Amino acid sequence: MEMCKPGHLGAILYRRAIPLLPEVEIFAMAGIVPGGSKGNLEYVKNDVIFTEDIPLPFQYIYSDAQTNGGLLIAVMSEEAENLLESLHEAGIHQASLIGEFTDGKKIEII
């Protein structure tokens, strides 16, 4: 949200492109979720739209308080593939394109 608000932008995030630690889904489905993630989800509820097929545990994952800030890089779309290739060549294999900015006011996680 902090990346979108100054430019009055929205975003579409592709949830299947977001890298997750292997066990995170198991913990979330078992209800083992940091309290801060629940607070984050409450905080963004008016600005973020989750598609209907995203269950609540996964909404907590995408609202994870443990990864607040500093982990996203925004570049012009025409530069994205080159940056991704450079990151992969540098050994950062988890780097992925996870979404794009939109003219909308909401963040959609699809």
Long-range contacts (C-beta under 8 A, 24 or more apart in sequence): 1-44, 1-47, 1-48, 1-107, 2-69, 3-72, 3-74, 4-101, 4-107, 7-101, 8-105, 9-101, 9-102, 9-103, 9-104, 10-101, 10-102, 10-103, 10-104, 10-105, 10-106, 10-107, 10-108, 11-99, 11-100, 11-101, 11-102, 11-107, 11-108, 12-99, 12-100, 12-102, 12-107, 12-108, 12-110, 13-62, 13-98, 13-99, 13-107, 13-108, 13-109, 13-110, 14-97, 14-98, 14-99, 14-110, 15-54, 15-58, 15-62, 15-109, 15-110, 17-96, 17-97, 17-98, 17-99, 18-62, 18-96, 18-98, 19-94, 19-96, 20-61, 24-61, 25-57, 25-58, 25-61, 28-57, 28-58, 28-60, 28-61, 29-57, 31-57, 33-57, 33-60, 34-64, 34-65, 34-66, 35-65, 36-65, 36-66, 37-61, 37-63, 37-64, 37-65, 37-66, 38-63, 39-65, 40-64, 40-65, 40-68, 44-107, 47-105, 47-106, 47-107, 48-106, 48-107, 48-108, 48-109, 49-106, 49-107, 49-108, 49-109, 50-109, 51-108, 51-109, 51-110, 54-109, 62-109, 72-98, 74-101
